[in-house]
């Protein structure tokens, strides 16, 4: 009997070795640095703070072809180190996911980077600290189409119900349709904040839903001038079922962006009903978007310089203005993103902007 088991194990090992050698082995190493100084002392909505950190993300995987599509399994880790902290690693998150990729369809299941699948979402939906400290989503993502014309749906579990942790998750959808200079797009999600397990009668169920529908024009010329202008309808639902309390905020957005040779600006104006009406009760446990939306009007004006831009490295410096509650507040941001792998298609190389000659 033992001999049979040994023969079976040997055959399984040989089959596994043969399968692995028949497939593509992949690796990727990412590094992300962020420094964000938020001078919000004049605001009663958002705190004045400085956020900083470094993420290191080694990832390995295997991929196999099936006609025009590619299947892949990835596993890795996201390690956060905060400058000045006494801890060697301040946060560790596991990355595991399956990916199906074809010319028209992208599907992911597991724990994977949010920024890779939801780059079209405005930071009205996800504030800076979410991007910095929770880079992974854990759930499902399905998209049909690419680039200028697409539609996706997704789910992200953010809390597993235990005796002291409340269940929570996102369900979202977004899309875009473009023809020539014209485009229409939307971004939306519903966040469900439930109870514990076993059930604690002190906790009820709450949710908040946000949807932004926009129409606009966009010009995107590689290496030259890029511009975008749009108007949008921003609708929402905020509900505390236990308190039988509901709000339906409605507002409008105006966006205007422009970039020329790596120097650009992104501007968003929100006018309408105050949002995050249950913030004093649930805080950031329920609300993940910009805290300035608790008031109206709100203006966000970003000004940036792309200090370096290549297929592997991106360095960006921002100076941002926020006008809220009749006060002007400022924010300075520096981000560095590095990614090296053995499977991405070669990019166009380093972009050289005219203003870079000043530093030669």
C-alpha positions in Angstrom: 0.0 0.0 0.0 2.8 2.4 0.9 4.5 1.7 -2.3 1.3 2.5 -4.3 1.1 5.9 -2.4 4.7 6.6 -3.2 4.2 5.8 -6.9 1.0 8.0 -6.9 2.8 10.9 -5.2 5.7 10.6 -7.7 3.3 10.6 -10.6 1.5 13.7 -9.2 4.8 15.5 -8.8 5.8 14.7 -12.3 2.5 15.8 -13.7 2.7 19.1 -11.7 6.2 19.7 -12.9 5.2 19.1 -16.5 2.2 21.4 -16.2 4.2 24.2 -14.6 6.8 24.0 -17.3 4.1 24.2 -19.9 2.8 27.4 -18.5 4.2 30.9 -18.2 5.8 31.9 -14.9 5.2 35.5 -14.0 6.6 37.8 -11.4 6.1 41.5 -10.4 7.5 43.8 -7.8 5.8 47.1 -7.0 6.8 50.0 -4.8 4.6 52.9 -3.9 5.6 55.9 -1.8 3.2 58.6 -0.7 3.5 61.9 1.2 0.3 63.9 1.7 0.3 67.1 3.9 -3.3 68.2 4.4 -3.6 71.7 5.9 -7.3 71.5 6.8 -7.3 73.2 10.2 -10.0 75.6 9.1 -12.4 72.7 8.3 -14.8 71.1 10.8 -15.3 68.2 8.2 -11.8 66.9 7.6 -8.8 66.8 10.0 -5.5 68.4 9.4 -2.9 65.6 9.1 0.1 64.3 7.3 -0.1 60.9 5.8 3.0 59.1 4.6 4.1 55.5 3.8 5.8 53.0 1.5 4.2 49.9 0.1 6.3 47.0 -1.2 4.4 44.4 -3.2 6.2 41.2 -4.5 3.8 39.0 -6.6 4.3 35.7 -8.4 2.0 33.8 -10.6 1.4 31.4 -13.5 -0.5 32.0 -16.7 -1.8 29.8 -19.4 -3.3 30.6 -22.9 -6.8 29.5 -24.1 -7.3 30.7 -27.6 -7.3 34.5 -27.5 -7.7 34.6 -23.8 -5.3 34.3 -20.9 -5.9 32.7 -17.5 -3.7 33.5 -14.5 -3.3 32.8 -10.8 -1.4 35.3 -8.7 -0.2 35.3 -5.1 1.8 37.9 -3.2 1.8 40.3 -0.3 1.5 44.1 0.3 3.8 45.3 3.1 3.4 48.9 4.5 6.2 50.7 6.3 5.4 54.2 7.7 8.4 56.5 8.0 9.2 57.2 11.7 7.2 54.2 13.0 8.8 51.8 15.5 7.4 48.8 13.6 9.4 47.2 10.8 6.2 46.4 8.9 3.1 48.4 10.0 0.6 46.5 7.9 0.6 43.3 5.9 -2.1 42.3 3.4 -2.3 39.1 1.3 -2.9 39.2 -2.4 -4.4 36.1 -4.0 -6.6 36.2 -7.2 -7.6 34.5 -10.4 -7.8 36.5 -13.6 -9.4 35.9 -17.0 -8.3 38.3 -19.6 -9.4 38.5 -23.2 -9.7 41.4 -25.7 -13.2 42.2 -24.6 -13.6 40.7 -21.1 -11.7 41.1 -17.8 -12.6 39.0 -14.7 -10.9 38.9 -11.3 -11.8 36.9 -8.2 -9.9 37.2 -4.9 -7.8 40.0 -3.3 -6.3 42.4 -5.9 -5.3 46.1 -6.3 -8.3 48.5 -6.5 -6.4 51.0 -8.5 -5.9 48.5 -11.4 -9.6 48.0 -11.9 -11.3 51.2 -10.7 -9.1 54.0 -11.9 -12.1 55.8 -13.3 -13.7 56.5 -9.9 -13.6 60.1 -8.6 -12.1 60.7 -5.2 -15.5 62.0 -4.3 -16.2 58.2 -3.8 -12.9 57.1 -2.3 -10.9 59.7 -0.1 -7.1 59.8 -0.1 -6.6 57.7 3.0 -8.6 54.8 1.5 -6.3 54.8 -1.5 -3.2 55.0 0.7 -4.0 52.5 3.4 -6.4 50.1 1.8 -5.0 49.5 -1.7 -6.6 46.0 -2.1 -10.2 45.1 -2.7 -11.4 41.6 -1.8 -14.1 40.2 -4.0 -15.1 40.1 -7.6 -14.7 42.3 -10.7 -16.2 41.8 -14.2 -15.8 44.2 -17.1 -16.8 44.1 -20.7 -15.0 46.5 -23.1 -11.9 48.6 -22.6 -10.5 52.1 -22.6 -13.2 54.5 -24.0 -16.1 52.1 -24.0 -16.7 49.7 -21.1 -19.1 48.5 -18.4 -18.1 46.8 -15.2 -19.7 45.5 -12.0 -17.9 44.6 -8.8 -18.1 43.6 -5.2 -15.7 44.2 -2.3 -16.0 42.7 1.1 -14.6 45.1 3.7 -15.7 43.5 7.0 -16.3 39.8 8.0 -18.9 39.4 10.7 -17.5 38.3 14.1 -18.4 38.9 17.7 -16.7 42.3 17.6 -16.6 43.1 13.8 -19.6 44.2 11.8 -20.2 42.8 8.4 -19.7 45.3 5.5 -19.3 45.2 1.8 -19.5 47.3 -1.4 -21.5 46.5 -4.6 -20.7 48.8 -7.5 -21.0 49.5 -11.2 -19.5 52.0 -13.6 -19.2 52.5 -17.3 -18.3 54.8 -20.2 -19.4 55.4 -23.8 -17.4 57.6 -26.1 -17.7 58.7 -29.7 -15.3 61.3 -31.1 -14.9 64.1 -28.5 -18.1 63.3 -26.7 -18.5 60.9 -23.8 -21.0 59.8 -21.2 -20.0 58.0 -18.0 -21.2 56.9 -14.6 -19.7 55.7 -11.3 -21.7 54.2 -8.5 -21.6 52.0 -5.4 -23.7 50.9 -2.5 -22.0 50.3 0.9 -23.8 47.9 3.2 -22.9 48.2 7.0 -24.6 45.4 8.9 -24.3 43.7 12.3 -22.0 41.2 14.2 -22.2 37.4 14.5 -23.6 36.4 16.9 -26.1 39.2 16.5 -25.8 42.2 18.8 -29.1 44.0 19.3 -27.3 47.3 19.8 -26.4 47.3 16.1 -28.7 47.9 13.2 -28.2 47.9 9.4 -27.1 51.0 7.6 -26.2 51.7 4.0 -25.1 54.6 1.8 -25.3 54.6 -2.0 -23.7 57.2 -4.4 -24.1 57.5 -8.2 -22.6 60.1 -10.5 -23.8 60.5 -14.1 -21.8 62.8 -16.4 -21.8 64.1 -20.0 -18.8 65.8 -21.5 -16.2 66.4 -24.1 -12.6 65.1 -24.0 -9.5 65.5 -26.1 -6.5 63.2 -25.5 -3.4 63.7 -27.6 -0.4 61.6 -26.6 2.5 63.8 -25.5 0.5 67.0 -26.2 -2.5 68.8 -24.9 -5.2 66.8 -23.0 -8.5 68.4 -21.9 -11.8 67.3 -20.5 -15.0 69.2 -19.4 -18.2 67.7 -18.1 -21.3 68.3 -16.1 -22.9 65.6 -13.9 -25.8 64.6 -11.7 -24.8 63.3 -8.3 -27.5 61.3 -6.4 -27.4 59.3 -3.2 -29.2 57.4 -0.5 -28.2 57.3 3.1 -30.2 55.2 5.5 -30.2 54.0 9.1 -32.7 51.2 9.2 -32.8 50.9 13.0 -33.5 54.6 13.5 -35.8 54.6 10.5 -33.9 57.6 9.1 -33.3 58.2 5.4 -31.7 61.0 3.3 -31.7 61.4 -0.5 -29.0 64.0 -1.3 -29.0 65.4 -4.8 -26.4 67.7 -6.4 -24.5 68.6 -9.5 -20.9 68.5 -10.5 -18.8 70.5 -13.0 -15.4 69.1 -13.9 -12.7 70.8 -16.0 -9.2 69.2 -16.6 -6.3 70.2 -18.7 -2.7 68.9 -19.2 0.1 70.1 -21.4 3.4 68.3 -21.6 3.2 66.9 -18.0 1.8 70.0 -16.3 -1.9 69.9 -15.5 -4.9 70.7 -13.4 -8.0 68.8 -12.4 -11.0 70.8 -11.1 -14.3 69.6 -9.6 -17.1 71.7 -8.3 -20.0 70.2 -6.3 -23.2 72.2 -5.6 -26.3 70.7 -4.0 -27.4 69.0 -0.8 -25.1 68.3 2.0 -24.0 64.6 2.1 -22.8 62.2 4.8 -25.7 63.1 7.0 -25.1 60.2 9.3 -21.4 60.9 9.8 -21.7 62.1 13.4 -23.1 58.7 14.2 -21.0 56.3 12.1 -18.1 58.3 10.9 -15.7 56.7 8.4 -17.1 53.2 9.2 -20.0 54.1 6.9 -18.5 56.8 4.7 -15.5 56.2 2.4 -15.7 59.3 0.2 -14.5 62.9 0.5 -15.4 64.4 3.9 -15.8 67.8 2.4 -19.1 66.6 0.9 -20.7 67.3 4.3 -21.1 70.8 3.0 -21.9 72.7 -0.2 -20.6 74.2 -2.3 -17.3 72.4 -2.5 -14.4 73.1 -4.9 -11.4 70.9 -5.4 -8.6 72.2 -7.6 -5.6 70.1 -8.2 -2.4 71.3 -9.9 0.4 68.9 -10.7 3.7 68.2 -12.4 4.7 64.8 -13.7 8.3 64.8 -12.6 9.0 61.4 -14.3 6.9 59.2 -16.5 7.9 55.9 -18.0 6.7 52.4 -18.4 8.1 51.5 -15.0 8.3 54.7 -13.0 5.9 57.5 -12.3 6.7 60.5 -10.0 4.0 63.2 -9.5 4.0 66.4 -7.4 0.7 68.0 -6.5 -0.4 71.3 -4.9 -4.2 71.2 -4.3 -6.7 73.7 -3.2 -10.0 72.9 -1.4 -12.7 75.5 -0.8 -15.2 74.4 1.7 -17.3 76.2 4.4 -16.2 79.5 2.8 -12.5 78.7 3.6 -9.6 78.0 1.4 -7.4 75.1 2.4 -4.3 73.6 0.9 -2.7 70.1 0.3 0.7 69.1 -0.9 1.2 65.5 -2.3 4.2 63.6 -3.7 3.7 60.1 -5.0 6.2 57.6 -6.5 5.1 54.4 -8.2 7.5 51.8 -9.5 6.5 48.5 -11.1 8.8 45.9 -12.7 7.6 42.6 -14.1 8.3 40.0 -16.8 5.0 39.9 -18.6 3.7 43.4 -19.5 4.1 44.6 -23.0 6.9 47.1 -23.5 5.7 50.6 -23.2 6.6 53.6 -25.2 9.6 54.4 -23.0 10.3 57.5 -21.0 8.2 60.6 -21.8 10.4 63.8 -22.0 8.5 67.0 -21.4 10.0 70.4 -22.6 10.2 71.8 -19.0 12.5 68.9 -18.0 15.3 70.7 -19.8 15.5 73.1 -16.9 17.0 70.4 -14.7 19.6 69.1 -17.1 
